[in-house]
Amino acid sequence: MWSPAEDAYKKLLAEKLLNNGSRILSFRNKPPDPEGMLQQILSETLTSSQTRTSRQRRHIPQSSERTLAAPGIVDNFYLNILDWGSKDVVSIALGNTLYLWNSSDRSTMDLVTIEDDDGPITSVSWSCDGQHIAIGLNSSDIQLWDTSSNRLLRTLHGVHRSRAGSLAWNKNILTTGGLDGNIVNNDVRMRSHIVQMYQGHGSEVCGLRWSGSCWQLLTTGANDNLVHIWDLSMAFSNPSLGHNRWLHRFSDHLAAVKALAWCPFQSNLLASGGGADDRCIKFWNTHTGLCLNSVDTVSQDPLSSWKYPSMVKLAELEGHTSRVLCLAQSPDGYTVASIASDETKVLEYFWNS
């Protein structure tokens, strides 16, 4: 037999669960009309979809979140003097000095100042671990630094005949592009670091990007207006063998190609951008070699945000008074740093809601 306290508890529990005594099943009311029920479901779905869409809209500011003075910048379109590492540290080369700016605590330090005979710094690139950084020099040498101890690990000599203006990491391989038109794979673990080469450009290599999805494909852009797609297996170790074959060669641009980017969610999609006499962004299917789209940006100077795949211009971002030389994206993808020949570096918050 239940005690009075237990009876009271059961009654209270039933009221709460059954909504003050209402039945779970009730057959007194007519079931809802199927057409009316369908309209209600569609209405609720549409409302939910609209709510999600409104939440996904991102605010794109017109002005920069932060502007840092950058005196002494080398005004040269073919150099790559800005990079953002995986540990949220931005590297900026200003003349002979490499500065590190920590985006998390806003601290700045100068890592190294190069001797005049070797400078200026012509390229910088963080390794995947965000601790080591490669520095290309006008003398053709490439320095490797450990930023946790501020220590020079080694200098790679004899990689190019002149300045090394572009760098890209593929795990332990540092790929370098030079004014001599050569592309070199350097295994930084080995004493004889030059392990492979690609030859196919007739002018300075100013753009290098490994595909982040498989690290097997390399795209290169140069002052000869060409874009090449190479497979890692296509490199050769003996330069005397002559030019090696590329997977694809794109000759549609009308100016030097420095801007290259692999799509983060579609491994065979590549975007390339040409210089002042071209002004176009082109999209390539690297499986077939076909150009999927070409968009004339009208001008080389503005810093703009575009929506893909419609390629509708979302905004032109204020802050620079001359052409943008380099861009670097933060590890989380929400922020972009830009540097221009007007001696300012602007951090743009593209997608903060």
MARZATOR-571165 format. One record per residue (C-alpha): residue in three letters; x negated, y negated, z negated. Coordinates in pm, whole numbers, plus 50000, padded with zeros to 5 digits. Layout:
! MARZATOR-571165
{code->ALA X->X Y->Y Z->Z}
...
! end
This chain:
! MARZATOR-571165
{code->MET X->50000 Y->50000 Z->50000}
{code->TRP X->49878 Y->49651 Z->50094}
{code->SER X->49827 Y->49396 Z->49818}
{code->PRO X->50003 Y->49055 Z->49843}
{code->ALA X->49669 Y->48892 Z->49927}
{code->GLU X->49607 Y->49142 Z->50209}
{code->ASP X->49961 Y->49089 Z->50343}
{code->ALA X->49908 Y->48712 Z->50346}
{code->TYR X->49575 Y->48755 Z->50526}
{code->LYS X->49731 Y->48983 Z->50792}
{code->LYS X->50015 Y->48735 Z->50850}
{code->LEU X->49773 Y->48443 Z->50887}
{code->LEU X->49550 Y->48642 Z->51124}
{code->ALA X->49849 Y->48739 Z->51341}
{code->GLU X->49963 Y->48378 Z->51361}
{code->LYS X->49622 Y->48261 Z->51475}
{code->LEU X->49570 Y->48538 Z->51729}
{code->LEU X->49924 Y->48535 Z->51867}
{code->ASN X->49971 Y->48158 Z->51868}
{code->ASN X->50211 Y->48121 Z->51577}
{code->GLY X->50413 Y->48432 Z->51640}
{code->SER X->50450 Y->48424 Z->52018}
{code->ARG X->50433 Y->48756 Z->52195}
{code->ILE X->50142 Y->48868 Z->52406}
{code->LEU X->50382 Y->48986 Z->52680}
{code->SER X->50710 Y->48806 Z->52743}
{code->PHE X->50956 Y->48915 Z->53010}
{code->ARG X->51214 Y->48642 Z->52953}
{code->ASN X->51061 Y->48396 Z->53201}
{code->LYS X->51052 Y->48448 Z->53578}
{code->PRO X->50706 Y->48525 Z->53714}
{code->PRO X->50555 Y->48228 Z->53900}
{code->ASP X->50627 Y->48195 Z->54270}
{code->PRO X->50332 Y->48344 Z->54468}
{code->GLU X->50304 Y->48040 Z->54694}
{code->GLY X->50313 Y->47803 Z->54398}
{code->MET X->50052 Y->48010 Z->54216}
{code->LEU X->49826 Y->48006 Z->54524}
{code->GLN X->49853 Y->47627 Z->54549}
{code->GLN X->49767 Y->47596 Z->54181}
{code->ILE X->49458 Y->47817 Z->54222}
{code->LEU X->49343 Y->47621 Z->54528}
{code->SER X->49400 Y->47293 Z->54345}
{code->GLU X->49199 Y->47409 Z->54043}
{code->THR X->48920 Y->47540 Z->54268}
{code->LEU X->48902 Y->47213 Z->54462}
{code->THR X->48895 Y->47009 Z->54141}
{code->SER X->48619 Y->47230 Z->54001}
{code->SER X->48420 Y->47199 Z->54325}
{code->GLN X->48457 Y->46822 Z->54328}
{code->THR X->48342 Y->46809 Z->53966}
{code->ARG X->48032 Y->47014 Z->54049}
{code->THR X->47961 Y->46797 Z->54354}
{code->SER X->47984 Y->46480 Z->54151}
{code->ARG X->47747 Y->46627 Z->53895}
{code->GLN X->47495 Y->46721 Z->54164}
{code->ARG X->47474 Y->46373 Z->54312}
{code->ARG X->47137 Y->46227 Z->54228}
{code->HIS X->47052 Y->45867 Z->54173}
{code->ILE X->46764 Y->45747 Z->54388}
{code->PRO X->46616 Y->45425 Z->54252}
{code->GLN X->46509 Y->45155 Z->54495}
{code->SER X->46211 Y->45043 Z->54288}
{code->SER X->45929 Y->45227 Z->54117}
{code->GLU X->45938 Y->45355 Z->53763}
{code->ARG X->45579 Y->45249 Z->53711}
{code->THR X->45312 Y->45059 Z->53904}
{code->LEU X->44941 Y->45096 Z->53835}
{code->ALA X->44670 Y->44874 Z->53979}
{code->ALA X->44433 Y->45060 Z->54209}
{code->PRO X->44149 Y->44825 Z->54311}
{code->GLY X->43874 Y->44953 Z->54535}
{code->ILE X->44087 Y->45197 Z->54733}
{code->VAL X->43938 Y->45301 Z->55066}
{code->ASP X->44191 Y->45200 Z->55331}
{code->ASN X->44156 Y->45505 Z->55555}
{code->PHE X->44457 Y->45702 Z->55677}
{code->TYR X->44252 Y->46020 Z->55734}
{code->LEU X->44145 Y->46065 Z->55370}
{code->ASN X->44332 Y->46254 Z->55097}
{code->ILE X->44252 Y->46071 Z->54773}
{code->LEU X->44558 Y->46148 Z->54559}
{code->ASP X->44677 Y->46475 Z->54403}
{code->TRP X->44901 Y->46586 Z->54115}
{code->GLY X->44794 Y->46895 Z->53921}
{code->SER X->45004 Y->47167 Z->53759}
{code->LYS X->44915 Y->47031 Z->53412}
{code->ASP X->45082 Y->46697 Z->53498}
{code->VAL X->44760 Y->46504 Z->53559}
{code->VAL X->44728 Y->46274 Z->53861}
{code->SER X->44388 Y->46233 Z->54025}
{code->ILE X->44313 Y->45912 Z->54216}
{code->ALA X->43989 Y->45838 Z->54399}
{code->LEU X->43906 Y->45467 Z->54415}
{code->GLY X->43584 Y->45416 Z->54605}
{code->ASN X->43312 Y->45619 Z->54433}
{code->THR X->43508 Y->45687 Z->54112}
{code->LEU X->43764 Y->45958 Z->54039}
{code->TYR X->44026 Y->45865 Z->53778}
{code->LEU X->44258 Y->46104 Z->53595}
{code->TRP X->44595 Y->45976 Z->53473}
{code->ASN X->44790 Y->46199 Z->53234}
{code->SER X->45159 Y->46157 Z->53311}
{code->SER X->45261 Y->46311 Z->52977}
{code->ASP X->45075 Y->46081 Z->52736}
{code->ARG X->44998 Y->45795 Z->52982}
{code->SER X->44624 Y->45814 Z->52915}
{code->THR X->44361 Y->45736 Z->53180}
{code->MET X->43999 Y->45841 Z->53210}
{code->ASP X->43730 Y->45826 Z->53478}
{code->LEU X->43592 Y->46174 Z->53544}
{code->VAL X->43294 Y->46084 Z->53762}
{code->THR X->43136 Y->45804 Z->53962}
{code->ILE X->42952 Y->45926 Z->54271}
{code->GLU X->42616 Y->45786 Z->54381}
{code->ASP X->42636 Y->45537 Z->54668}
{code->ASP X->42438 Y->45768 Z->54895}
{code->ASP X->42709 Y->46036 Z->54866}
{code->GLY X->43022 Y->45823 Z->54834}
{code->PRO X->43288 Y->45724 Z->54870}
{code->ILE X->43513 Y->46010 Z->54759}
{code->THR X->43708 Y->46125 Z->55063}
{code->SER X->43937 Y->46398 Z->54923}
{code->VAL X->44060 Y->46551 Z->54597}
{code->SER X->44251 Y->46870 Z->54525}
{code->TRP X->44355 Y->47044 Z->54202}
{code->SER X->44321 Y->47420 Z->54173}
{code->CYS X->44635 Y->47617 Z->54091}
{code->ASP X->44547 Y->47635 Z->53719}
{code->GLY X->44543 Y->47255 Z->53690}
{code->GLN X->44207 Y->47266 Z->53513}
{code->HIS X->43957 Y->47260 Z->53798}
{code->ILE X->43937 Y->46996 Z->54067}
{code->ALA X->43751 Y->46979 Z->54397}
{code->ILE X->43610 Y->46648 Z->54519}
{code->GLY X->43511 Y->46597 Z->54883}
{code->LEU X->43245 Y->46337 Z->54958}
{code->ASN X->43148 Y->46117 Z->55249}
{code->SER X->42810 Y->46294 Z->55252}
{code->SER X->42990 Y->46625 Z->55334}
{code->ASP X->42917 Y->46776 Z->54990}
{code->ILE X->43202 Y->46912 Z->54777}
{code->GLN X->43187 Y->46905 Z->54397}
{code->LEU X->43378 Y->47137 Z->54164}
{code->TRP X->43462 Y->47004 Z->53817}
{code->ASP X->43609 Y->47154 Z->53501}
{code->THR X->43833 Y->46879 Z->53362}
{code->SER X->43878 Y->47047 Z->53023}
{code->SER X->43507 Y->46995 Z->52948}
{code->ASN X->43440 Y->46711 Z->53198}
{code->ARG X->43161 Y->46924 Z->53343}
{code->LEU X->43029 Y->46959 Z->53698}
{code->LEU X->43037 Y->47332 Z->53775}
{code->ARG X->42866 Y->47334 Z->54114}
{code->THR X->42816 Y->47145 Z->54438}
{code->LEU X->42890 Y->47307 Z->54774}
{code->HIS X->42631 Y->47198 Z->55031}
{code->GLY X->42626 Y->47240 Z->55407}
{code->VAL X->42997 Y->47303 Z->55451}
{code->HIS X->43045 Y->47029 Z->55713}
{code->ARG X->42822 Y->46807 Z->55922}
{code->SER X->42998 Y->46493 Z->55796}
{code->ARG X->43267 Y->46387 Z->55548}
{code->ALA X->43513 Y->46637 Z->55403}
{code->GLY X->43847 Y->46455 Z->55424}
{code->SER X->44090 Y->46735 Z->55336}
{code->LEU X->44097 Y->47018 Z->55081}
{code->ALA X->44341 Y->47299 Z->54994}
{code->TRP X->44323 Y->47585 Z->54743}
{code->ASN X->44427 Y->47946 Z->54800}
{code->LYS X->44355 Y->48115 Z->54465}
{code->ASN X->43972 Y->48144 Z->54452}
{code->ILE X->43934 Y->48017 Z->54810}
{code->LEU X->43880 Y->47644 Z->54865}
{code->THR X->43959 Y->47552 Z->55224}
{code->THR X->43796 Y->47235 Z->55353}
{code->GLY X->43855 Y->47025 Z->55665}
{code->GLY X->43592 Y->46790 Z->55802}
{code->LEU X->43529 Y->46505 Z->56039}
{code->ASP X->43347 Y->46764 Z->56252}
{code->GLY X->43682 Y->46934 Z->56329}
{code->ASN X->43591 Y->47254 Z->56144}
{code->ILE X->43797 Y->47433 Z->55879}
{code->VAL X->43600 Y->47639 Z->55629}
{code->ASN X->43704 Y->47892 Z->55364}
{code->ASN X->43474 Y->47876 Z->55060}
{code->ASP X->43487 Y->48146 Z->54792}
{code->VAL X->43391 Y->47944 Z->54486}
{code->ARG X->43294 Y->48260 Z->54294}
{code->MET X->43013 Y->48346 Z->54535}
{code->ARG X->42666 Y->48199 Z->54563}
{code->SER X->42692 Y->48201 Z->54944}
{code->HIS X->43030 Y->48034 Z->54932}
{code->ILE X->43108 Y->47997 Z->55306}
{code->VAL X->43298 Y->48315 Z->55390}
{code->GLN X->43521 Y->48226 Z->55688}
{code->MET X->43588 Y->47954 Z->55945}
{code->TYR X->43865 Y->47840 Z->56178}
{code->GLN X->43785 Y->47643 Z->56492}
{code->GLY X->44045 Y->47491 Z->56720}
{code->HIS X->44058 Y->47116 Z->56655}
{code->GLY X->43859 Y->46867 Z->56859}
{code->SER X->43868 Y->46587 Z->56603}
{code->GLU X->43880 Y->46519 Z->56228}
{code->VAL X->44098 Y->46757 Z->56026}
{code->CYS X->44310 Y->46536 Z->55799}
{code->GLY X->44586 Y->46776 Z->55689}
{code->LEU X->44561 Y->47119 Z->55524}
{code->ARG X->44838 Y->47322 Z->55358}
{code->TRP X->44853 Y->47687 Z->55253}
{code->SER X->45199 Y->47843 Z->55243}
{code->GLY X->45287 Y->47878 Z->54876}
{code->SER X->45520 Y->48175 Z->54932}
{code->CYS X->45262 Y->48431 Z->55042}
{code->TRP X->44930 Y->48238 Z->55063}
{code->GLN X->44875 Y->48408 Z->55398}
{code->LEU X->44950 Y->48121 Z->55638}
{code->LEU X->44749 Y->47801 Z->55672}
{code->THR X->44867 Y->47496 Z->55864}
{code->THR X->44624 Y->47227 Z->55978}
{code->GLY X->44669 Y->46884 Z->56134}
{code->ALA X->44407 Y->46663 Z->56292}
{code->ASN X->44327 Y->46342 Z->56475}
{code->ASP X->44363 Y->46530 Z->56806}
{code->ASN X->44743 Y->46520 Z->56748}
{code->LEU X->44757 Y->46899 Z->56714}
{code->VAL X->44912 Y->47125 Z->56450}
{code->HIS X->44782 Y->47479 Z->56411}
{code->ILE X->44924 Y->47775 Z->56220}
{code->TRP X->44660 Y->48028 Z->56117}
{code->ASP X->44690 Y->48366 Z->55954}
{code->LEU X->44430 Y->48433 Z->55684}
{code->SER X->44313 Y->48733 Z->55885}
{code->MET X->44237 Y->48509 Z->56186}
{code->ALA X->43937 Y->48345 Z->56024}
{code->PHE X->43591 Y->48465 Z->56129}
{code->SER X->43258 Y->48475 Z->55948}
{code->ASN X->43031 Y->48410 Z->56247}
{code->PRO X->43075 Y->48062 Z->56404}
{code->SER X->42866 Y->48162 Z->56708}
{code->LEU X->43154 Y->48382 Z->56823}
{code->GLY X->43335 Y->48069 Z->56944}
{code->HIS X->43690 Y->47949 Z->56886}
{code->ASN X->43922 Y->48192 Z->56713}
{code->ARG X->44288 Y->48224 Z->56807}
{code->TRP X->44562 Y->48055 Z->56612}
{code->LEU X->44905 Y->48198 Z->56548}
{code->HIS X->45074 Y->47885 Z->56688}
{code->ARG X->44956 Y->47555 Z->56835}
{code->PHE X->45199 Y->47260 Z->56838}
{code->SER X->45111 Y->46969 Z->57066}
{code->ASP X->45433 Y->46765 Z->57046}
{code->HIS X->45304 Y->46483 Z->56825}
{code->LEU X->45170 Y->46166 Z->56988}
{code->ALA X->44936 Y->46065 Z->56704}
{code->ALA X->44720 Y->46216 Z->56431}
{code->VAL X->44898 Y->46467 Z->56207}
{code->LYS X->44817 Y->46434 Z->55838}
{code->ALA X->45154 Y->46496 Z->55669}
{code->LEU X->45230 Y->46869 Z->55637}
{code->ALA X->45472 Y->47046 Z->55402}
{code->TRP X->45600 Y->47402 Z->55372}
{code->CYS X->45964 Y->47445 Z->55271}
{code->PRO X->45982 Y->47573 Z->54909}
{code->PHE X->46290 Y->47790 Z->54973}
{code->GLN X->46237 Y->47907 Z->55335}
{code->SER X->45892 Y->48050 Z->55393}
{code->ASN X->45888 Y->48011 Z->55772}
{code->LEU X->45991 Y->47643 Z->55778}
{code->LEU X->45722 Y->47377 Z->55820}
{code->ALA X->45754 Y->46998 Z->55841}
{code->SER X->45488 Y->46783 Z->56010}
{code->GLY X->45458 Y->46406 Z->56041}
{code->GLY X->45267 Y->46201 Z->56297}
{code->GLY X->45089 Y->45866 Z->56271}
{code->ALA X->45170 Y->45514 Z->56391}
{code->ASP X->45208 Y->45598 Z->56762}
{code->ASP X->45436 Y->45892 Z->56686}
{code->ARG X->45641 Y->45815 Z->56371}
{code->CYS X->45824 Y->46149 Z->56397}
{code->ILE X->45900 Y->46422 Z->56144}
{code->LYS X->45921 Y->46758 Z->56319}
{code->PHE X->46049 Y->47088 Z->56179}
{code->TRP X->45904 Y->47417 Z->56299}
{code->ASN X->46001 Y->47782 Z->56275}
{code->THR X->45660 Y->47939 Z->56217}
{code->HIS X->45789 Y->48287 Z->56308}
{code->THR X->45899 Y->48188 Z->56657}
{code->GLY X->45693 Y->47871 Z->56711}
{code->LEU X->46004 Y->47673 Z->56806}
{code->CYS X->46062 Y->47308 Z->56712}
{code->LEU X->46395 Y->47303 Z->56527}
{code->ASN X->46437 Y->46927 Z->56499}
{code->SER X->46253 Y->46599 Z->56552}
{code->VAL X->46344 Y->46274 Z->56378}
{code->ASP X->46205 Y->45933 Z->56471}
{code->THR X->46149 Y->45745 Z->56145}
{code->VAL X->46122 Y->45416 Z->56343}
{code->SER X->45832 Y->45289 Z->56130}
{code->GLN X->45527 Y->45434 Z->55958}
{code->ASP X->45527 Y->45187 Z->55669}
{code->PRO X->45836 Y->45236 Z->55446}
{code->LEU X->45848 Y->45496 Z->55172}
{code->SER X->46179 Y->45670 Z->55243}
{code->SER X->46391 Y->45952 Z->55102}
{code->TRP X->46575 Y->46181 Z->55347}
{code->LYS X->46842 Y->46446 Z->55304}
{code->TYR X->46769 Y->46786 Z->55457}
{code->PRO X->46890 Y->46937 Z->55690}
{code->SER X->47109 Y->46646 Z->55807}
{code->MET X->46806 Y->46410 Z->55797}
{code->VAL X->47022 Y->46122 Z->55686}
{code->LYS X->46808 Y->45852 Z->55529}
{code->LEU X->46914 Y->45818 Z->55165}
{code->ALA X->46700 Y->45522 Z->55065}
{code->GLU X->46399 Y->45306 Z->55142}
{code->LEU X->46194 Y->45261 Z->54829}
{code->GLU X->46044 Y->44926 Z->54746}
{code->GLY X->45702 Y->44864 Z->54596}
{code->HIS X->45442 Y->44877 Z->54872}
{code->THR X->45357 Y->44593 Z->55108}
{code->SER X->45152 Y->44802 Z->55352}
{code->ARG X->45149 Y->45155 Z->55487}
{code->VAL X->45149 Y->45447 Z->55244}
{code->LEU X->44825 Y->45643 Z->55262}
{code->CYS X->44898 Y->45941 Z->55035}
{code->LEU X->45185 Y->46108 Z->54848}
{code->ALA X->45175 Y->46363 Z->54566}
{code->GLN X->45465 Y->46542 Z->54398}
{code->SER X->45485 Y->46621 Z->54026}
{code->PRO X->45488 Y->46987 Z->53916}
{code->ASP X->45858 Y->46972 Z->53824}
{code->GLY X->45947 Y->46820 Z->54162}
{code->TYR X->46127 Y->46518 Z->54015}
{code->THR X->45863 Y->46250 Z->54066}
{code->VAL X->45646 Y->46133 Z->54352}
{code->ALA X->45328 Y->45928 Z->54330}
{code->SER X->45230 Y->45713 Z->54627}
{code->ILE X->44924 Y->45508 Z->54704}
{code->ALA X->44886 Y->45240 Z->54971}
{code->SER X->44625 Y->45003 Z->55104}
{code->ASP X->44788 Y->44716 Z->54911}
{code->GLU X->44588 Y->44837 Z->54608}
{code->THR X->44884 Y->44965 Z->54408}
{code->LYS X->44988 Y->45315 Z->54313}
{code->VAL X->45360 Y->45352 Z->54262}
{code->LEU X->45539 Y->45633 Z->54082}
{code->GLU X->45886 Y->45685 Z->54226}
{code->TYR X->46155 Y->45879 Z->54037}
{code->PHE X->46342 Y->46024 Z->54333}
{code->TRP X->46588 Y->46261 Z->54172}
{code->ASN X->46650 Y->46157 Z->53813}
{code->SER X->47025 Y->46160 Z->53747}
! end
